[in-house]
Amino acid sequence: MATQLWQQEFGAKWNVPQELQALVTRGVLTDQSWHNDACASFSANLPDGEVLWVWVDAEQLDDREYPEHERFVLETRQTADDLDGEQWFLTEDTAVVMRMINGAIDGKIGDCLQCGKWNCKCGGGRA
């Protein structure tokens, strides 16, 4: 198997979960990892036209630039070039982040509990 971009940029210690790598292999996620970032990153176009951005930090806390942060962070962006995404989900749990990624891509997770919109500013929380 060819070395993925995240491995070239960050090395094997990042240990991106196989489930996430499978989404890259299937073309669901695009590996956006870049050596100037603190974490490996992946993106996917969402049904509503926004972009899901998935940040994956090193598996071990000692290898992280900010060990107090969660390993997985999900954010939405208006476009892939938008650098000001809205973080809406953070976790250390691979199974949980995979459910959230798959749900967001399928358009079933992420809507505001109060107003029903994906990327609202009302503060109603995410489904």
C-alpha positions in Angstrom: 0.0 0.0 0.0 1.3 3.5 -0.9 2.3 5.9 1.8 -0.6 8.3 2.5 0.0 12.0 2.7 -0.5 12.2 6.5 2.3 9.6 6.9 4.7 11.6 4.8 3.9 14.8 6.7 3.6 13.6 10.3 5.0 10.0 10.4 3.6 6.7 11.7 3.3 7.9 15.3 0.1 9.7 14.2 -1.5 6.3 13.6 -4.6 7.6 11.8 -7.3 4.9 12.4 -7.8 2.3 9.7 -11.5 3.3 9.5 -10.6 6.8 8.6 -7.9 5.7 6.1 -10.6 3.5 4.5 -12.7 6.6 3.8 -9.7 8.2 2.1 -9.1 5.0 0.0 -12.8 5.0 -1.0 -12.6 8.7 -2.0 -15.0 9.8 0.6 -12.4 11.9 2.4 -9.5 13.7 0.9 -6.2 13.8 2.8 -5.3 17.5 3.2 -2.4 17.0 5.6 0.3 19.6 5.4 3.6 19.8 7.4 2.9 23.3 8.7 -0.2 22.3 10.5 -0.1 20.8 14.0 -2.3 17.8 12.9 -3.2 15.5 10.0 -6.3 16.7 8.3 -9.0 15.4 6.0 -12.0 16.9 4.2 -15.3 15.9 2.6 -18.0 17.8 0.8 -21.3 17.7 2.7 -24.7 17.4 1.2 -25.5 21.1 2.0 -22.5 22.4 0.1 -20.3 23.0 3.1 -17.0 21.2 3.7 -16.4 18.8 6.7 -12.8 19.2 8.0 -11.4 16.4 10.2 -8.3 17.1 12.3 -6.5 14.1 13.7 -3.7 14.6 16.3 -1.1 12.1 17.3 -2.3 9.0 19.2 0.0 9.5 22.2 -0.4 12.7 24.3 3.4 13.1 24.5 3.6 13.4 20.7 1.0 16.2 20.5 1.8 19.9 20.2 -1.2 20.6 22.5 -1.7 17.5 24.7 -4.7 19.1 26.4 -6.7 19.0 23.2 -8.8 16.1 22.0 -7.3 13.9 19.3 -10.2 14.3 16.8 -11.8 17.7 15.9 -14.6 18.1 13.4 -15.3 21.5 11.9 -17.3 22.9 9.0 -16.1 25.4 6.5 -17.9 27.3 3.8 -15.3 26.1 1.2 -12.2 24.0 1.3 -10.1 27.2 1.1 -11.9 28.8 4.1 -9.5 28.9 7.0 -12.1 29.9 9.6 -14.0 26.8 10.2 -16.5 26.2 13.0 -15.4 23.5 15.4 -18.4 21.5 16.5 -17.2 18.2 17.8 -14.2 17.0 19.7 -13.4 13.5 21.0 -10.7 11.0 21.8 -12.9 8.1 20.8 -12.3 6.6 17.3 -15.7 4.9 17.1 -17.6 8.0 18.1 -15.8 10.3 15.6 -16.4 7.7 12.8 -20.1 7.8 13.5 -20.1 11.6 13.4 -18.1 11.7 10.2 -20.3 9.1 8.5 -23.5 10.9 9.8 -22.3 14.3 8.6 -21.5 13.0 5.1 -24.9 11.3 4.9 -26.6 14.5 6.1 -28.0 12.9 9.2 -25.9 14.5 12.0 -24.9 18.0 12.7 -28.1 20.0 12.4 -28.8 22.5 15.2 -31.2 21.1 17.8 -32.9 24.5 18.1 -33.3 25.9 14.5 -32.6 22.8 12.4 -29.9 24.4 10.3 -26.4 22.9 9.8 -24.1 25.8 10.4 -26.3 28.2 12.5 -25.2 30.8 15.0 -28.1 30.5 17.4 -26.2 28.2 19.8 -28.8 25.5 20.0 -26.3 22.7 19.9 -25.7 19.9 17.4 -27.7 16.7 17.0 
